[in-house]
Amino acid sequence: MKFAHGARVIGVGAGLPQVVVTNFDLEKLVDTSDEWIKTRTGISERRIASDEETTSQLAIAAAQDAIGFSGINPEDIELIVVATSTPDNLYPSTACMVQGAIGAKRAAAFDMEAACTGIVYALAVAQQFIGSGTFKCALVIGVDIHSRFLNWSDRNTCILFGDGAGAFILQATEKNEMLGTYLRADGTGGHLLHIPNTGSAYPHAGVTPPQATHGFLEMNGRAIYEFAVNAVPEAVRAACAEAGISVEDVDFLIPHQANMRIIKSAAERLGMAAEKIVSNVGEMGNTSAASIPLAMWQAIRRGQIKEGSTCALVGFGGGLTWGAAIVKWTAVDQRQTNADEKTTKKEAKI
Ligand SMILES: CC(C)(COP(=O)(O)OP(=O)(O)OC[C@H]1O[C@@H](n2cnc3c(N)ncnc32)[C@H](O)[C@@H]1OP(=O)(O)O)[C@@H](O)C(=O)NCCC(=O)NCCS
């Protein structure tokens, strides 16, 4: 698609809970093992939010990190889009909470939900506003605290997810660096990955507290696996075609971090060498809408992604939804930080 104005990513940031939960910690909760989890998923540990940490807090931390990276003033931001399935409350939106907290006085703000693909959808939405000339600077955040919606006695699901937030700053530019996007959905597969009894279709919600309780994430793991290994190559190929480049021109594949086996299988189907894969699923687990910016944030800090790299950001998840964005990374960290990740870790208390 041709836009009147170009857009580029000028900052990336992260907001992470402090507590690390390892596979060994989970061995104490459910009938599982570190070996099973690592072999089937590639995950060793994940961050889990404490009772005091909220979705909006993580989102605000990621926003401030990305603002620092890009060197912009919060008042430069004209649009805030937050992708989340797990907001603090139905409203106010997480985006409005971020807007108030960071002092983005000139910004419009709203949330959108496309489960784990949410950040790709949100990037595409922000690009539309910048491309049309409506706004010049946008803050795009993916954030989720899935741990609050997990059944911690279900070994099929509780081992997979982590909590976190990742943010991008997008700016209007003469030379477009957001080269192509592709978005798809298939609502007939919604039941394969869902969190029932959490909305207005749940008749007890809010009626009989404190007895009322919400539902938990339910998943057909095999079906989602099959869906994902096909959806990722489809989305990357289509977004590359939209960008006018070939898959070989992609320097880095930054996929939704759900499972290392899905990521490797999809990369193989695309004919991509292992060195092109960006992954932090081993230490973060599946952080849903946050996973792509968190993986990119770490890869930039570690020097894996360098200026001028062409990156394929590709997501898949509940809905079902899937999509990709081809982004040329040309930003420089305005803080000139070293490679240290300035996050602190605490021992898990479970
Ligand atoms: C969930 C997933 C890791 C399971 O891996 P798998 O190879 O498909 O495993 P299977 O479903 O064949 O299960 C094998 C066995 O392991 C068991 N098992 C499941 N979870 C386990 C765990 N945490 N520890 C030990 N055993 C476990 C199953 O009960 C099953 O036992 P059974 O054969 O006695 O019934 C995999 O299907 C997957 O990653 N799916 C995609 C999930 C996903 O990414 N969701 C989010 C998308 S956004």
The ligand as an ORCA input file, in Angstrom:
! r2SCAN-3c Opt
* xyz 0 1
  C       1.321    -27.256     24.215
  C       2.422    -27.994     23.459
  C       3.765    -27.516     23.988
  C       2.296    -29.483     23.731
  O       3.307    -30.157     23.016
  P       2.938    -31.483     22.211
  O       4.192    -32.036     21.661
  O       1.874    -31.105     21.241
  O       2.414    -32.404     23.369
  P       1.121    -33.312     23.323
  O      -0.090    -32.465     23.213
  O       1.396    -34.362     22.299
  O       1.134    -33.936     24.777
  C       1.983    -34.979     25.062
  C       1.766    -35.440     26.470
  O       2.388    -34.498     27.360
  C       1.494    -34.169     28.407
  N       1.767    -32.821     28.873
  C       1.161    -31.676     28.520
  N       1.705    -30.658     29.194
  C       2.687    -31.171     29.971
  C       3.594    -30.631     30.883
  N       3.642    -29.310     31.146
  N       4.472    -31.456     31.490
  C       4.475    -32.753     31.259
  N       3.614    -33.349     30.408
  C       2.740    -32.564     29.763
  C       0.130    -34.319     27.790
  O      -0.823    -34.534     28.821
  C       0.310    -35.529     26.913
  O       0.197    -36.676     27.708
  P      -0.598    -37.959     27.189
  O       0.115    -38.377     25.924
  O      -0.444    -38.920     28.307
  O      -1.992    -37.490     26.945
  C       2.318    -27.720     21.929
  O       1.172    -28.361     21.406
  C       2.261    -26.268     21.606
  O       3.195    -25.543     21.810
  N       1.138    -25.792     21.030
  C       0.977    -24.391     20.729
  C       0.603    -23.647     21.984
  C       0.764    -22.173     21.856
  O       1.743    -21.694     21.362
  N      -0.236    -21.404     22.331
  C      -0.232    -20.001     22.331
  C      -0.349    -19.456     20.960
  S      -0.405    -17.731     20.958
*
